[in-house]
Amino acid sequence: VNWANFGVSRETKRKRALIVGVLTVLMVAVWITLFYFWASFALLTMGDSAQISSLGLYIISISTILGNAMLAQFTISIFDFYGFRFKSSKDKFYVRFIALANVFMVNLADYAVV
């Protein structure tokens, strides 16, 4: 139980939900921008030389891992900001959000690389 989040008005919750939605869209846009740059770099260097191609693939792999970690940390922060009353509710929404975001990012990565 998160006692500090009891007594928060519905209006405050709505404002927080709007802020969370806007920040989520911005976070995904940042991730797409960072990932797409390295994905296109990997595609452009694919046939040049083995060293450059390997470097591009290493960079895209690292950017994917860092992007996922960044999104997970961001999700924890915005869910804490929203103010769930019960930890179990927050955890349930966290798992759903991360699963949905990762499916979206994997599909985007496949689309960008192919």
C-alpha positions in Angstrom: 0.0 0.0 0.0 1.3 3.4 -1.0 -0.3 5.6 1.7 1.0 8.8 0.2 -1.2 8.3 -2.9 -4.5 8.1 -1.0 -6.5 11.3 -1.0 -5.3 12.4 -4.4 -8.2 14.0 -6.3 -9.5 12.6 -9.6 -8.5 15.9 -11.4 -4.9 15.5 -10.3 -5.0 11.8 -11.5 -6.3 13.0 -14.9 -3.6 15.6 -15.2 -1.0 13.1 -14.2 -2.4 10.6 -16.8 -2.2 13.2 -19.5 1.4 14.0 -18.6 2.3 10.3 -18.5 0.8 9.9 -22.0 2.6 12.8 -23.5 5.9 11.7 -21.9 5.4 8.2 -23.1 5.0 9.3 -26.7 8.1 11.5 -26.4 10.1 8.7 -24.9 9.1 6.3 -27.8 10.0 9.1 -30.3 13.4 9.5 -28.7 14.0 5.7 -28.8 12.9 5.5 -32.4 15.2 8.4 -33.4 18.2 6.9 -31.7 17.6 3.4 -32.9 16.8 4.3 -36.5 20.0 6.2 -36.9 22.1 3.1 -36.0 19.9 0.8 -37.9 20.3 2.8 -41.1 24.1 3.0 -40.4 24.2 -0.8 -40.1 22.3 -1.2 -43.3 24.5 1.2 -45.2 27.7 -0.5 -44.1 26.4 -4.0 -44.6 28.5 -4.7 -47.8 31.5 -2.5 -47.2 34.0 -4.5 -45.1 33.7 -7.0 -42.4 35.0 -4.7 -39.7 32.7 -1.8 -40.5 29.7 -4.1 -40.8 30.5 -5.8 -37.5 30.9 -2.4 -35.8 27.4 -1.4 -37.1 25.8 -4.6 -35.9 27.5 -4.2 -32.5 26.3 -0.6 -32.2 22.7 -1.5 -33.2 22.7 -4.4 -30.6 24.0 -2.1 -27.9 21.5 0.7 -28.8 18.6 -1.8 -28.6 19.7 -3.0 -25.2 20.2 0.5 -23.9 16.9 1.6 -25.4 15.0 -1.2 -23.6 16.7 -0.4 -20.3 16.0 3.3 -20.8 12.3 2.6 -21.5 12.1 0.3 -18.4 13.5 3.0 -16.2 11.3 5.6 -17.7 8.3 3.4 -17.1 9.1 2.9 -13.5 9.5 6.7 -13.1 6.3 7.7 -14.7 4.3 5.0 -12.8 5.7 6.3 -9.6 4.7 9.8 -10.7 1.2 8.8 -11.5 0.7 7.6 -8.0 -0.8 4.1 -7.8 -2.4 3.4 -4.5 -1.4 -0.3 -4.4 2.0 -1.7 -5.5 0.3 -4.7 -7.1 -1.7 -2.4 -9.4 1.5 -0.6 -10.4 3.3 -3.9 -11.1 0.4 -5.2 -13.2 0.4 -2.1 -15.4 4.2 -2.1 -15.6 4.3 -5.6 -17.0 1.6 -4.8 -19.5 3.3 -1.6 -20.6 6.7 -3.1 -20.9 5.4 -6.1 -22.9 3.5 -3.8 -25.3 6.4 -1.4 -25.7 8.9 -4.2 -26.3 6.6 -5.8 -28.9 6.3 -2.4 -30.6 10.0 -1.8 -30.5 10.9 -5.3 -31.9 8.5 -4.8 -34.7 9.9 -1.4 -35.4 13.4 -2.8 -35.3 12.5 -5.6 -37.8 10.9 -3.0 -40.1 13.9 -0.7 -39.9 16.4 -3.4 -40.6 14.5 -5.2 -43.3 
